Amino acid sequence: MVSSVVYDPKPVKLEAGSWFGEQAKVLPDFQLVDQNSRALGKAELVGKWSLMFFGYTHCPDVCPTSLQILSDLLNTIDGSNIDGKIQVIFVSVDPARDTPAILKTYVQYFHRDIIGASAPLIELDRLTSSIGIAHSRDINNGSAEVYDVSHSSAIILLNPRGEFSGLFGSPHDSQAMARDMAKIIDNS
C-alpha cells in the first residue's frame, strides 16, 4: 500500500533543511503507540508529509523549544494551501517514563494537532538507527529514577510514501521551515 501513493519529487532548494528528493530512504517496518494508545507505523505515514522529532517529556531544553517551533510552524500554515498536508509527530525515546497519557498531555500543551508516540527501546532503535537519530539514557548520581536522555535534535521529514526524504538541523526556524514545506509540497 505504501508504494501506491502518487509522488513525483522535483528538485527543491531549501533555506532551512536538506531535501533528498529521489534519494529518499525506505524506512524499515516499525510499530509505535500514539498518545491515544493506537498503533502508529508506516501505514499511518502514508498520504501526508510528516515532520518527526525524537525526544522525551522530561527534557529541560531542546524538546520544549523544538516542539514550540513545530507548533509555530503549524500555526503559520493554518489556513494555507499546505494546511492538512503535514503532520507533526513527537517520538519519545524514554518509554519507561513517557506513557501514552503523559505524551498526550505534553504534546497537546504545544499544539492540539501534534501526535505523541513511543515504543519499547528495541522497536525505537529499529526506526532511529535507520535514519541516524542517536539517543541514550544518561544515569545521574547512580539513580535509576533520575536520568537524562541524550538525543539528536534534528527534525526528520518523511514524504507521503513514508520515506525519509529530508532533514531540518538545528537551530530550527519555524518560518523558514514553513516556507520550505510549501516549496516541497508545491513541487511534488
N, C-alpha and C positions, 0 to 999 in steps of 0.2 A: 504494500500500500504506500509506503514512503516514496518509492520511485515514480508513482503515478502523478505526482504534483507537477504541473507545468511550471517550469522555471528556466529562464534563459538569461544567465548573468552577462552583463556587459561591463567593460572596464569602467571603473569609477575611481576618481581621485578624491580621497578623503582628507579632511583637515584635522580630525581628532583620532582617527583609527587606522587600522590596516585592513585592507579588503583582499581576500584570497580569490574571489571570483570563481573561475573554472577550476581552481586548485582546492576547492572546498574538500574537507575531510569527512568521510563517513564515520559516524560515531558507533561504538560497539553497542550492543543491546544493554540497557540498564533499566533498573526499576527503582524509582524514588517513591516516597509517600508525601503527598502535599499536606497543607495545613488543615484540610478537611478530611484527612485520612483516606484519600483516594490515590490510586496509582497514578504516577507521572513517569512516563517513559518516552521512548522515541515517537510513539503514535500521537502523544499529546503535543508534540512539537510541530507536527505537520500542518501546513496551511497558514502559519503565522511566522513572522520574524521573531526570534526570541533573543533577548538580552539576558545572559545568565551570569550572576555574581556569586562567588563562593566565599562564605564567611561563617560567623556564629553570633548568636544573640548577646553574649557576654563581652563582645569586642568593645574596647573602650574608645576606638577612634576611626579606623579605616571603614568598618562596616556601616556605622551610622552615617558617616559622611558620604559614602558611596550610595547608600540607599536614598539619602536625601537628594543626591544628584539624579538618580534614576527617577525619583518622584517628580523632580523638577522637569525632567525630560518628558515624562508622561503628561504633566500639566501643560507643557509647551505645545505638544502635538494634539492636545484635546481639541476636537472640532476641525482638525486639519484633514487633508486628503490621506494621511497615513494613520490617522486615529483608527484603532481597531485592527490594524495590521501588525501590531507589535505587542508582545507580551514580555513582562519582566519576571524573572524567576530568581529568587534568592535561595541558594542551596547551602544549608548548614553542613559544615564539616565537623560539627560537635554533636553527633546524635545522642550521646549519653545525657546531655542536658536539654537539647532542643527538641522537645516533643512537638507533635502537630499543634497542640493547643498553645504552647509558648510561641511557636513560629507564627501562628495566626495573629496573636496579639501584637507581636513585634512588627511584622511586615505591614499590618493594617495601620499601625501608627504612622507610617511613612506615606502609604497610599493604598486606597481600597483595592486597586487592581494588581498590586504586586502579589505574586504567588510565592509562598514559602514551602520548601521541601527539604527532605533529608532521607537518609537510608543508613543501614549498618555500614561501618567503615569499609568492609570488603567490597560492597556494592558501590560506594562512593569512589573508592580507588579505581575501579574499572572505568568510570567516567573521567575522573580527574587526571589519571595518568595518560589517557588517550588524547587530552587536549593541553597537557602541560601545566596543569594547575597544581602547585605544591601546597601541602598542608601537613602540619604535625602538631601534636599535643605537647605543650611545654609545662612540666610539673614545677610548681613554685614551692619552695620551702618543704619539699618532700611530702606534701599533702596530696592525696588522690582527689580530693574535692575542690581544691583551689588550684586552678591552672589556666593558662592562656593557650590559645591556638594560633600558631603562625600560619599564615596563608597568603596566597597570591592576591594581588589587588586588581588584576585585570578583569575587565568585563568582556565576556565571550559573546560573539554574535553567531547565531545559528540561523541558517536560511529556512525557507518554508518546507524544505525536504528534511529538516532536522540535521543538517550537516554543519560542521564547524567551518564557518565561512569568513570570519573576521575577528578582530580583537581591538578593544579600546584599552590602552595602557593608561596608568595614572601619570600626572594628575588628570582627573576627569573634568570635563566641561559640558554641562547639560545642553547648552545652546548649540555648541559645535556638534555634539553627538546627535542632536535632533536634526540639524541641517544635513549631517552625514547620512542619517537614516532616511531622510526624504530623498536624497540623491540615489541611495541604493535601491529603494523601493520604486522610485520613478524610472530607474534604468533597468529594472529586471522584468 
